Amino acid sequence: MTRATARFRRAASALLAMTLAGVSLAAGLTLAPAAMADADRDKQYWLGESGITKAWEVSKGAGVRIAVIDSGVDAQHPDLKGAVTGGFDVSGAGSPNGQKSLGVKPEHGTLVATILAGRGHQPAGATASPSPGKAATAGPDGMIGVAPEAEILSVSTWLGSANPAGKSDQDQIPEAVRWAVDNGAKVINISLGSATPQWPQSWDAAFLYAEQKDVVIVAAAGNRIGGNLQVGAPATIPGVLTVAGLDRKGTASVDSSSQGISIGVAAPAENLLGGLPGGGYAEWAGTSGAAPIVAGVAALIRSKWPEMTAKQVINRIVSTAKDAGPAGKDPLYGFGVLNAEAALKDSVPEAAANPLGSISDWIRVHRRGNLGAPAPVPTDEVASAVPTLPEPTVPAAEAPSQRDSAFGAAVVIGSVILFVVIIGAAVLQLRRAARNPGAAREEPDTGAFQTVDSGGKT
């Protein structure tokens, strides 16, 4: 390994370690451990406004495993009992089942999981647990996730501070992705992000593996208030469904979102509600909450159409999104605002490829013969909301033909002859004017003559 490569790895690791702890909580977290979530059920506005309650008429995510790569998920939270069916710790510092909350934001994974697949709970004293479908409409206590019948795999990581087990983020992220794929996840949610669009080369194989195994990966775009002015890895990896954030008015959030041309779709990111380890709840904001909303919709689609490929799932989500901002895809909203009902009910033509690209294609173009170099940015990120313009094309130069050369020479000779004729005509005209001064006063435009008397009057 060269010194330059070593320096890059250390710098990249430092950046990722500082920012991968949770892109959402920098945008604000209001703890409310004493509050009952049923009293705040109306705060789950995204269920209605994003078309999720209507999408439940088609699917609720049954039979789909969703991996939550995060700080660990508390499976004992009242709204997650029965939802977490497996897990693993890749940090070396957590519990083997991935359910111990870790790192500088230990609550982060449970917040994400309750938005994604919360099942609610019965009031104290109830003898029977309602079905997830009833919970969504009858309104028992607790939170209802976007995919309330889906299963969660908790993959715990230690990110954002020094890992007591000594395992770096460069090792944890690819291991987490591979474990999730190997253990049946059809959707992976990564509500973590970095301050750089580049990613370590060690991640290539894991994300390629997920693509080859037909797994949908959903990632958070990051938040401006947390220092992410532009989308950072892993949300810049081609093929990943990157989610931007909306405010309560349905427009791009100033604080709780980021921007970049890798964004695929936008979803609510402000005034969110989530569960805390131990059974409480919190109001929070950020694209860390927007990502599981979209990942939940991906699970609804995969439950409805189990044979549908990952690229078709992503295409269904982005092609049914409501266009916002500049017409077409743009760096703030991607293809538009999430419309879960349309994603589950509309007729969508089959896509020839993933509309967000392919890590396989990217590796083939950017990695060949340069295995020791850091990963370049897959696409030019822009600091403004102006849609990117295509690169200008330059026509290939061709050698001039003999015919072209002869023609050029004739033009030059003709020009010289014409110049000589014009000079000669000018000299002749001046001589005539000298003989007949009155002729010099002729106006070329009108042919009228001006006469001026010695008194200056006309």
ROGU-138747 format. One line per field, with one value per residue: residue number from 1; x, y, z of N, C-alpha, C in turn. Coordinates in pm, whole numbers. Each point is the difference from the previous one (the first is absolute). Layout:
# residues N
num c(NUM/...);
n_east c(X/...);
n_north c(Y/...);
n_up c(Z/...);
ca_east c(X/...);
ca_north c(Y/...);
ca_up c(Z/...);
c_east c(X/...);
c_north c(Y/...);
c_up c(Z/...);
***
This chain:
# residues 458
num c(1/2/3/4/5/6/7/8/9/10/11/12/13/14/15/16/17/18/19/20/21/22/23/24/25/26/27/28/29/30/31/32/33/34/35/36/37/38/39/40/41/42/43/44/45/46/47/48/49/50/51/52/53/54/55/56/57/58/59/60/61/62/63/64/65/66/67/68/69/70/71/72/73/74/75/76/77/78/79/80/81/82/83/84/85/86/87/88/89/90/91/92/93/94/95/96/97/98/99/100/101/102/103/104/105/106/107/108/109/110/111/112/113/114/115/116/117/118/119/120/121/122/123/124/125/126/127/128/129/130/131/132/133/134/135/136/137/138/139/140/141/142/143/144/145/146/147/148/149/150/151/152/153/154/155/156/157/158/159/160/161/162/163/164/165/166/167/168/169/170/171/172/173/174/175/176/177/178/179/180/181/182/183/184/185/186/187/188/189/190/191/192/193/194/195/196/197/198/199/200/201/202/203/204/205/206/207/208/209/210/211/212/213/214/215/216/217/218/219/220/221/222/223/224/225/226/227/228/229/230/231/232/233/234/235/236/237/238/239/240/241/242/243/244/245/246/247/248/249/250/251/252/253/254/255/256/257/258/259/260/261/262/263/264/265/266/267/268/269/270/271/272/273/274/275/276/277/278/279/280/281/282/283/284/285/286/287/288/289/290/291/292/293/294/295/296/297/298/299/300/301/302/303/304/305/306/307/308/309/310/311/312/313/314/315/316/317/318/319/320/321/322/323/324/325/326/327/328/329/330/331/332/333/334/335/336/337/338/339/340/341/342/343/344/345/346/347/348/349/350/351/352/353/354/355/356/357/358/359/360/361/362/363/364/365/366/367/368/369/370/371/372/373/374/375/376/377/378/379/380/381/382/383/384/385/386/387/388/389/390/391/392/393/394/395/396/397/398/399/400/401/402/403/404/405/406/407/408/409/410/411/412/413/414/415/416/417/418/419/420/421/422/423/424/425/426/427/428/429/430/431/432/433/434/435/436/437/438/439/440/441/442/443/444/445/446/447/448/449/450/451/452/453/454/455/456/457/458);
n_east c(86/-24/89/-17/2/106/52/-35/46/108/12/-19/79/82/-14/9/103/28/-35/49/8/-44/-35/-90/67/90/-108/17/3/-132/62/-82/84/-60/11/-130/48/-99/44/108/-99/-65/106/-54/16/122/-68/-66/89/68/-130/57/-93/4/131/-39/-78/126/79/42/63/-103/83/20/128/6/120/14/87/18/-49/-80/-85/-73/16/31/23/-102/47/105/-79/75/47/84/32/96/128/92/107/26/-33/-39/-85/-85/-130/16/-118/94/-47/129/-47/63/125/29/-70/0/-75/98/52/-39/45/104/20/-37/69/96/-5/-29/-41/36/-80/-50/-105/48/16/36/-86/-35/94/-28/-60/112/-86/-49/127/11/-116/14/130/65/58/91/119/-48/80/80/80/-119/-5/93/110/59/111/40/69/60/26/129/-66/85/64/106/12/-57/-65/23/-123/58/-48/125/16/-62/5/111/47/-52/40/117/6/-45/80/101/-63/-16/76/-119/2/94/-18/63/-44/110/85/75/109/29/-5/127/26/37/107/22/-75/81/75/-20/11/106/36/-38/65/100/-22/-14/80/-109/89/-48/44/35/-53/-38/49/-48/-95/19/5/-106/75/76/-56/10/110/-74/-62/130/-10/38/-130/56/-115/45/-24/-60/4/-125/-39/-68/58/80/78/105/35/4/-45/-114/92/35/98/-35/69/47/-68/-76/-32/-104/17/-105/55/-111/5/105/-57/69/21/14/125/-65/-53/86/-26/28/-1/17/113/-7/91/53/-98/47/121/-30/-49/105/86/-91/-5/134/-15/-86/82/107/-86/-44/123/0/-44/-48/81/116/52/-93/37/128/-9/-69/91/107/-51/-45/121/-48/10/115/3/119/-55/-44/99/13/99/-120/-78/106/-68/-4/-122/34/-54/-16/-114/59/98/-110/-56/93/-32/110/42/43/96/78/12/77/-104/51/13/124/22/-59/-82/-23/0/-70/-60/-21/-10/-20/93/-86/41/109/-72/-21/-123/-2/-48/-109/-46/5/26/-117/46/-55/-121/94/-91/66/91/-33/100/68/-47/122/-34/19/129/-16/91/36/-98/54/-126/-4/125/-40/-110/73/86/-103/-50/121/25/-125/24/123/-49/-100/97/75/-106/-30/132/4/-117/55/117/-69/-74/113/52/-112/7/130/-40/-94/32/-97/67/92/-96/9/-123/73/-65/-3/125/-41/1/104/-60/117/-76/61/-135/16/-92/-100);
n_north c(-120/96/97/36/-130/-19/116/-38/-125/60/87/-95/-77/106/33/-125/-16/120/-43/-122/78/74/4/-65/-57/33/-42/-74/-23/-8/-31/-107/-47/103/46/-18/-93/-68/81/-46/-91/113/-16/-118/126/-52/-68/112/94/-106/-16/-11/69/69/4/14/61/14/58/-85/-59/-80/-76/129/-34/91/16/27/56/-8/68/-88/-101/73/-132/48/95/52/94/-64/-34/-101/124/-4/-60/88/-26/95/-14/104/66/-115/103/-59/-28/-132/29/91/-36/2/108/49/42/112/-71/-56/109/30/-120/22/124/-44/-101/88/93/-88/-62/113/-72/104/33/-99/66/50/-127/31/-93/69/-37/122/-31/-4/-69/-63/-20/-18/-65/-92/20/-118/-25/92/-13/38/-97/37/-97/9/-66/88/-72/21/22/-6/84/-25/130/23/113/95/-101/6/-102/-32/-60/124/-35/27/118/8/-62/85/105/-38/-24/117/57/-63/26/122/5/-52/89/18/106/44/68/92/42/104/33/-18/96/41/69/-115/37/-4/-123/-72/-37/-13/107/11/-97/61/121/-45/-61/110/70/-84/16/109/74/59/94/45/122/59/113/14/78/113/-11/-120/96/-72/89/-106/-84/-83/-73/-110/117/9/-117/-20/15/80/-28/118/31/104/114/-9/127/62/89/-102/98/11/-79/116/-45/-65/45/-55/7/-49/-26/-57/108/-96/25/76/2/-3/113/69/34/-84/-119/-41/-131/1/-38/-106/42/101/130/44/133/-20/24/-10/-12/-13/90/78/-49/-26/121/32/-41/55/102/-7/-15/100/58/-30/42/103/29/-118/-17/116/37/14/-10/-98/-45/27/-56/-91/8/7/-94/-40/48/92/42/47/132/17/14/-122/-85/30/83/56/-34/-9/-114/35/31/-78/-94/-45/68/97/-9/-12/105/87/10/-69/60/-113/15/48/101/-11/82/-62/-75/-41/-55/-100/83/58/-116/-46/117/6/-130/-15/-84/28/-117/73/55/116/-23/30/123/-77/113/104/9/62/124/11/56/52/-54/-113/65/-56/-86/110/-22/-44/51/-118/35/51/-69/123/-6/-57/-44/-27/-54/-57/-33/-32/-58/-49/-25/-37/-67/-50/-17/-42/-70/-40/-18/-52/-66/-29/-24/-67/-55/-14/-35/-72/-38/-11/-51/-70/-30/-18/-59/-64/107/41/-88/57/85/-90/-16/-102/35/133/28/57/121/28/118/48/107/110/22/-124/53/-84);
n_up c(0/-88/27/-129/-37/81/-46/-124/27/59/-102/-90/72/14/-127/-38/82/-46/-120/6/106/-97/-127/70/100/-92/-64/107/133/9/112/-3/94/53/-122/-14/-84/69/100/-57/-9/22/79/-21/-30/-3/91/26/30/35/29/121/65/-112/13/128/-86/-39/90/97/-101/6/72/25/-12/97/-48/129/-84/130/104/-58/0/85/-9/121/-90/72/-84/52/100/-34/-9/105/-112/2/7/-6/76/-79/111/54/16/-84/5/7/59/20/118/28/62/-107/26/-67/-86/119/8/-84/23/126/-8/-71/85/94/-66/-10/117/67/105/75/100/69/43/113/28/-124/-37/-105/-81/-46/-112/-73/-77/109/40/-130/22/98/-13/25/116/-3/-58/-115/-42/-96/45/60/-115/-26/-25/118/-68/126/-77/116/-1/13/-14/-32/54/79/-82/116/-102/-41/-30/-117/-38/-49/116/82/-82/-65/122/39/-114/5/132/-25/-104/69/76/-129/24/-30/116/-24/124/-58/120/-67/25/-97/30/-57/-127/37/-40/106/-66/130/-32/-104/49/118/-52/-64/111/66/-94/6/129/-75/77/48/-26/117/-35/113/-47/130/95/-48/93/-51/-91/-38/-62/-22/-83/104/-8/-9/25/-24/59/-125/-28/92/62/-38/129/-58/70/46/-4/96/-78/12/45/-78/99/61/117/-19/-83/-113/-84/-117/-108/112/39/55/127/31/132/82/52/17/132/3/15/106/6/135/12/46/-116/2/-20/-120/-3/-128/-64/-132/-94/123/15/-98/23/130/-22/-74/92/81/-85/-4/131/-5/-86/74/94/-69/-45/62/-123/39/-99/60/-124/-11/119/-22/-118/64/95/-80/-79/119/29/83/-125/45/28/-57/-118/28/-12/129/40/7/-103/-77/-9/130/45/99/-78/125/-2/-70/90/75/-59/-35/-128/20/-111/-48/91/-95/89/106/21/107/-107/-19/118/-63/-64/117/62/-101/15/133/9/-128/37/101/40/-2/-95/66/46/-128/0/16/53/-79/131/17/21/-118/-4/-78/-79/5/-68/-113/1/-38/-120/-25/-121/-53/11/-120/-65/-43/-90/-113/-10/134/-16/-117/61/109/-81/-70/122/42/-114/5/130/-34/-103/82/90/-97/-45/131/22/-114/30/117/-55/-89/103/67/-109/-19/125/-22/-116/71/75/-74/-73/78/-22/-90/46/37/116/-20/-34/112/-42/75/19/27/46/-34/20/-36/-81/26);
ca_east c(-86/79/-29/-118/-119/-18/-55/-141/-82/-16/-88/-136/-52/-33/-122/-113/-21/-62/-133/-87/-74/-142/-12/-124/-13/57/-109/-81/-71/-71/-37/-129/-14/-121/-120/-55/-3/-135/-44/67/-17/-20/130/50/-66/54/-77/-106/45/85/-79/30/-123/-66/83/-31/-110/64/105/53/138/13/95/121/98/69/115/26/141/-9/62/-65/-145/-55/-112/-97/-91/-136/-48/84/-7/-37/43/143/10/139/95/142/84/124/93/84/-23/-141/-47/5/-123/-12/-109/52/16/143/54/-34/-145/-51/-144/-26/-53/-137/-81/-16/-77/-143/-58/3/-84/-66/-126/-92/-24/-129/3/28/-114/-59/38/36/68/-69/79/58/-97/-94/72/14/-127/-79/68/44/115/127/24/-16/101/-43/-21/-22/6/134/92/121/129/79/145/52/132/48/47/-15/102/96/-60/81/47/106/-38/-28/-121/31/-23/-135/-105/-12/-37/-143/-76/9/-77/-142/-34/8/-103/-133/-57/-36/18/95/-10/123/-24/131/64/131/17/67/-68/83/-9/118/-10/-40/-147/-45/-43/-122/-115/-15/-61/-142/-61/-8/-98/-132/-46/-20/66/-52/92/-34/82/74/-68/82/29/106/121/0/-58/-22/-17/123/-6/-18/-112/49/33/-98/-95/-63/-113/32/-122/11/-100/-100/-55/-143/-73/23/110/132/34/125/90/-7/22/122/-29/98/-64/-28/-128/-103/-136/-6/-104/-4/119/-15/-111/-21/-13/67/14/129/31/-61/-144/-47/-15/66/-20/131/-1/116/-20/3/-140/-59/45/-84/-131/14/34/-124/-77/67/-43/-139/5/59/-99/-105/56/124/94/45/141/31/-1/-138/-56/49/-64/-141/-5/40/-82/-133/16/-57/108/10/116/12/-60/88/89/81/83/-69/-109/19/-110/-120/-46/-53/-144/-8/-119/28/103/-63/-121/10/64/133/76/123/121/110/111/-25/10/103/131/45/136/76/48/92/127/64/55/88/96/90/141/32/-56/46/-40/-128/-114/-44/-143/-63/-59/37/-100/-12/-34/-124/-116/-20/23/128/-4/84/133/2/66/89/12/136/65/32/96/-68/22/65/-101/-17/118/-6/-106/49/96/-75/-66/102/39/-112/-11/105/-39/-112/54/69/-104/-66/94/6/-125/1/90/-69/-109/60/41/-122/-49/86/-38/-139/-24/-142/-39/36/-106/-113/-33/-18/-126/-119/29/-27/118/-10/69/26/45/106/-54/-26/-140/-35);
ca_north c(120/121/96/80/-81/-13/127/9/-91/57/116/-47/-66/104/68/-90/-24/118/35/-114/-35/24/128/67/56/134/91/28/-112/41/-121/3/-137/-21/16/-118/26/5/139/72/-73/93/52/-83/60/-57/-117/47/95/-69/-104/-132/-66/-50/-111/-118/-74/-96/-76/51/-44/-136/-90/69/34/127/17/136/17/119/-7/-107/18/-58/-87/-5/116/-51/5/-85/-140/-88/54/-27/-146/-42/109/-31/115/5/92/-68/59/-15/-135/-81/11/135/75/94/134/32/122/131/16/-137/-8/25/-118/-26/104/-40/-124/21/63/-97/-120/-7/-75/48/-94/13/69/-84/-83/-71/-142/-46/97/16/-23/125/72/68/106/114/70/12/96/-32/78/-21/45/-90/25/1/-140/-58/-147/-43/-43/82/-56/108/-15/110/55/107/105/134/20/-111/-129/-68/-128/30/-30/126/8/-58/-144/-30/22/-111/-124/10/-19/-141/-83/24/-71/-144/-43/11/134/44/145/44/143/57/139/46/68/60/136/-3/-84/-116/-112/-86/-105/-123/-12/-34/-139/-26/59/-79/-126/28/21/-129/-82/62/62/144/75/136/75/139/97/86/124/121/46/-86/26/-68/86/-88/-141/-73/-146/-90/42/35/-123/-26/-107/20/93/106/70/136/31/106/62/-26/55/-87/51/-45/53/78/-58/-146/-65/36/1/-64/-62/-141/-13/-66/38/78/-45/84/-7/88/-30/-144/-66/-130/-68/1/-121/2/15/138/55/128/72/18/50/-34/-101/-132/-39/-7/-123/-117/16/-51/-143/-69/-11/-104/-128/-22/-44/-133/-93/-13/-66/-63/-29/123/25/120/117/34/59/138/72/23/108/131/40/42/116/125/91/122/78/6/-115/-115/-31/113/-34/16/-97/-117/-13/62/-29/-135/-22/-143/-57/-20/-103/-132/-17/43/-85/58/-77/-61/77/-81/4/79/142/65/-50/-134/-5/-89/81/102/-68/-36/121/80/-75/-84/36/105/-63/62/140/25/6/134/23/-62/104/132/60/143/71/74/-82/5/-132/-12/2/-107/41/37/-95/65/-84/-47/77/-77/65/60/-67/83/88/111/86/76/100/106/82/81/108/99/73/84/113/97/68/89/113/88/68/102/112/72/76/111/102/62/83/119/90/62/97/118/80/48/3/-15/-140/-57/21/-88/-96/-130/-63/64/61/144/83/105/124/77/134/53/49/-111/-39/-97);
ca_up c(0/-6/107/-40/22/144/50/-41/81/133/-10/-29/120/98/-44/17/141/60/-51/-25/121/-16/-68/34/134/0/-34/118/61/120/72/69/49/79/-82/-64/-144/-54/8/-108/-126/-112/-43/-110/-115/-125/-40/-90/-102/-98/-67/56/44/-122/-51/83/-61/-91/66/127/15/53/-64/-45/102/-20/87/47/34/84/132/76/16/122/-38/110/-4/-16/-138/-86/42/-110/-129/-18/-9/-9/5/9/33/-79/63/98/132/37/29/-123/-79/-57/63/99/-57/4/-57/53/-17/17/-27/-142/-69/42/-65/-140/-11/29/-120/-109/14/130/-3/103/110/66/129/116/42/-114/1/-135/-85/-127/-121/-49/-81/88/69/-88/-20/123/86/135/42/-68/-137/-113/-100/-139/-38/133/1/-41/105/10/39/59/-20/80/-32/90/-87/55/102/1/32/103/-52/-95/-139/-71/-82/-130/12/48/-100/-96/69/31/-124/-38/92/-27/-124/23/93/-57/-12/-135/6/103/32/57/38/42/-112/24/-50/-129/-99/-31/92/-9/-100/69/-4/-135/-16/77/-68/-122/43/21/-130/-69/71/-24/124/-7/107/16/85/31/-74/91/42/-1/135/50/-76/-130/-103/-114/34/27/-8/-115/-84/-134/-72/-106/24/132/-1/95/40/51/101/-20/121/17/-114/-115/-83/43/132/3/99/10/-129/-71/-144/-85/-115/26/70/-80/38/123/93/120/85/116/92/1/129/0/128/65/77/132/-11/-16/-134/-21/-125/-60/-138/-80/-105/64/12/-134/-67/29/-62/-137/9/30/-124/-78/57/-43/-140/-8/53/-101/-118/48/-108/-64/25/76/-86/-31/124/5/-110/35/99/-54/-115/47/89/-50/-38/80/-40/-147/-69/-13/113/42/117/129/15/-83/-95/54/135/14/-8/26/-62/-143/-13/19/-79/-139/-100/-26/-101/49/-32/-54/96/121/-36/82/-39/37/55/-89/-112/51/31/-127/-63/85/80/-79/-3/97/119/125/7/65/-91/-41/11/-117/-83/50/88/-23/123/-19/-34/-144/-59/-70/-146/-56/-43/-142/-89/-96/-120/-32/-106/-121/-89/-115/-128/-102/-58/94/-7/-125/13/88/-74/-96/75/35/-121/-42/93/-34/-124/30/75/-96/-79/84/16/-127/-16/96/-53/-113/52/61/-108/-52/100/-2/-114/15/146/33/1/128/97/-27/107/-64/36/-57/-130/8/15/102/-37/122/-38/81/127/90/-1/-100);
c_east c(89/-36/-124/-128/-30/-58/-146/-89/-22/-95/-144/-62/-39/-129/-122/-30/-69/-145/-93/-84/-149/-23/-123/6/67/-107/-94/-74/-63/-48/-132/-28/-128/-127/-45/-18/-140/-56/59/-18/-18/131/62/-68/43/-78/-110/54/89/-72/19/-126/-77/78/-27/-119/54/98/40/138/21/102/129/89/72/115/18/145/14/69/-57/-147/-45/-125/-106/-89/-141/-49/81/-1/-54/47/146/21/144/92/142/75/129/106/101/-22/-144/-35/-5/-124/-24/-104/46/24/142/30/-48/-149/-66/-148/-34/-64/-144/-97/-31/-94/-148/-71/-14/-103/-62/-137/-101/-12/-135/13/26/-125/-64/52/45/68/-74/91/58/-98/-97/67/7/-129/-76/67/26/119/120/3/-25/106/-58/-30/-23/3/136/81/126/119/84/148/67/143/39/64/-17/98/92/-69/85/53/107/-33/-43/-129/24/-21/-146/-106/-7/-38/-149/-86/1/-83/-149/-44/-5/-110/-140/-62/-29/8/99/-17/129/-25/127/66/132/5/68/-77/80/-22/124/-20/-45/-150/-51/-62/-130/-123/-24/-70/-150/-73/-19/-104/-139/-61/-13/71/-52/90/-46/97/88/-72/94/38/108/130/5/-70/-30/-9/137/-21/-64/-111/44/33/-106/-88/-72/-113/20/-122/33/-116/-90/-39/-150/-84/19/107/133/38/134/101/11/7/134/-34/113/-70/-24/-134/-104/-139/6/-119/3/120/-10/-122/-36/-12/68/11/142/26/-59/-149/-53/-12/71/-46/139/-14/126/-31/17/-141/-69/35/-87/-143/3/35/-123/-86/63/-42/-144/-3/54/-92/-111/49/133/104/54/146/21/-4/-141/-70/40/-66/-146/-12/31/-89/-141/9/-59/113/-7/127/6/-56/102/86/87/72/-67/-103/26/-109/-130/-30/-68/-153/-22/-121/23/102/-59/-115/13/61/130/73/129/120/108/116/-43/16/105/138/30/141/88/60/106/138/75/68/110/108/105/142/41/-47/43/-47/-131/-111/-30/-150/-68/-60/38/-111/0/-45/-128/-112/-28/27/129/-17/88/135/-3/74/81/12/145/57/34/99/-72/32/71/-97/-21/117/-3/-105/47/97/-72/-67/100/39/-111/-15/103/-37/-112/48/68/-102/-64/90/5/-124/-3/89/-67/-108/56/45/-119/-53/83/-35/-137/-38/-146/-41/29/-110/-119/-20/-27/-135/-119/24/-26/130/-24/75/15/50/103/-48/-30/-143/-26/-128);
c_north c(124/91/82/-77/-14/126/14/-86/57/117/-42/-63/102/71/-87/-23/117/15/-117/-38/24/137/75/72/135/102/23/-121/50/-125/18/-137/-25/3/-133/30/7/141/82/-67/94/62/-85/43/-63/-122/38/83/-65/-116/-139/-72/-56/-119/-127/-80/-110/-91/67/-55/-140/-81/64/31/129/9/146/6/130/-24/-111/33/-71/-81/-8/124/-51/-5/-89/-146/-86/47/-32/-151/-50/120/-47/128/-7/87/-71/50/-19/-141/-80/15/140/88/91/135/50/143/128/31/-137/-16/-1/-119/-30/105/-39/-119/20/71/-101/-111/-14/-69/51/-101/29/79/-98/-78/-75/-143/-51/111/10/-33/133/81/79/117/124/79/25/91/-44/86/-29/44/-111/38/-2/-141/-81/-152/-54/-43/85/-87/116/-28/118/36/101/105/134/32/-122/-128/-71/-134/18/-24/129/-7/-62/-150/-31/8/-115/-131/-1/-26/-148/-89/14/-77/-150/-53/40/137/29/152/29/149/45/148/59/65/62/140/4/-88/-125/-109/-86/-111/-132/-20/-53/-140/-29/57/-68/-132/19/19/-133/-92/65/58/151/65/144/73/144/96/84/131/119/44/-85/16/-66/87/-81/-143/-65/-150/-56/42/44/-124/-30/-120/11/102/103/87/137/28/117/61/-25/59/-86/51/-45/67/73/-66/-152/-68/45/6/-63/-76/-149/-21/-62/49/78/-46/88/-21/92/-39/-148/-50/-135/-57/4/-133/13/28/140/39/134/61/30/46/-45/-105/-142/-52/-12/-132/-121/12/-59/-149/-82/-18/-105/-138/-32/-54/-142/-107/-27/-79/-63/-25/125/28/131/125/41/60/147/83/32/116/135/46/43/118/124/99/128/73/15/-126/-112/-20/120/-34/15/-109/-131/-6/60/-47/-138/-3/-151/-65/-28/-111/-140/-25/34/-108/67/-85/-54/81/-94/-9/78/148/75/-59/-139/5/-91/78/99/-61/-32/121/63/-78/-75/55/103/-45/69/142/16/14/143/12/-56/99/133/57/151/66/79/-95/0/-138/-4/-1/-112/54/37/-103/76/-89/-37/80/-91/78/59/-76/95/99/121/96/87/109/116/92/92/118/110/83/93/123/107/78/100/124/100/78/111/122/83/84/120/113/75/94/128/100/73/105/126/91/62/-4/-22/-143/-64/13/-93/-96/-135/-62/58/56/150/75/105/124/83/138/51/48/-113/-41/-102/36);
c_up c(0/116/-31/26/148/59/-37/87/139/-2/-24/123/104/-37/24/146/66/-39/-22/121/-13/-57/45/132/12/-30/116/49/128/71/72/58/77/-84/-56/-148/-55/5/-113/-136/-119/-46/-111/-131/-132/-48/-98/-115/-106/-68/56/45/-119/-58/81/-54/-92/75/131/30/50/-80/-45/120/-38/99/36/46/75/133/86/21/128/-35/109/7/-26/-144/-94/41/-112/-135/-30/6/-11/8/20/33/-81/65/89/140/48/39/-129/-87/-55/66/113/-67/24/-42/63/-14/16/-31/-148/-71/36/-57/-145/-12/27/-114/-112/15/138/-13/101/113/63/130/113/38/-114/-3/-136/-77/-132/-116/-45/-82/84/69/-86/-11/130/102/142/38/-91/-144/-100/-104/-140/-49/129/6/-45/121/-5/39/52/-14/69/-38/107/-89/69/111/-3/46/105/-46/-107/-146/-70/-78/-137/0/35/-110/-101/65/31/-123/-39/92/-28/-125/24/92/-43/-10/-148/-13/111/20/67/27/61/-119/39/-60/-136/-98/-35/104/-14/-102/63/1/-135/-7/72/-70/-135/32/21/-132/-73/64/0/127/-21/119/-2/98/17/-69/92/22/0/141/66/-77/-135/-105/-125/48/21/-12/129/-97/-139/-84/-105/32/133/-14/111/26/57/94/-34/135/6/-113/-125/-95/59/131/-5/93/-12/-136/-54/-148/-79/-110/19/71/-94/29/130/85/125/91/122/81/-2/143/-9/139/52/71/141/-2/-16/-147/-9/-130/-56/-144/-71/-105/54/22/-134/-68/37/-51/-141/2/33/-123/-91/51/-38/-143/-10/58/-102/-121/38/-109/-68/38/76/-87/-38/122/9/-110/31/99/-63/-115/40/94/-66/-27/83/-40/-151/-64/-18/123/33/130/136/25/-73/-105/53/142/4/-5/13/-66/-148/-21/12/-96/-148/-89/-41/-104/58/-46/-51/97/122/-35/81/-24/52/53/-85/-116/47/29/-128/-64/85/74/-82/2/102/137/128/18/76/-102/-41/17/-123/-96/61/86/-21/128/-13/-36/-149/-58/-80/-150/-53/-41/-148/-81/-103/-122/-27/-116/-116/-85/-120/-128/-95/-60/89/-9/-125/10/86/-73/-98/70/32/-122/-46/87/-33/-125/27/73/-94/-82/80/16/-128/-22/92/-51/-115/48/61/-108/-59/97/-3/-118/19/148/34/8/133/102/-21/117/-63/28/-74/-140/0/21/107/-55/125/-45/100/136/96/2/-109/-68);
***
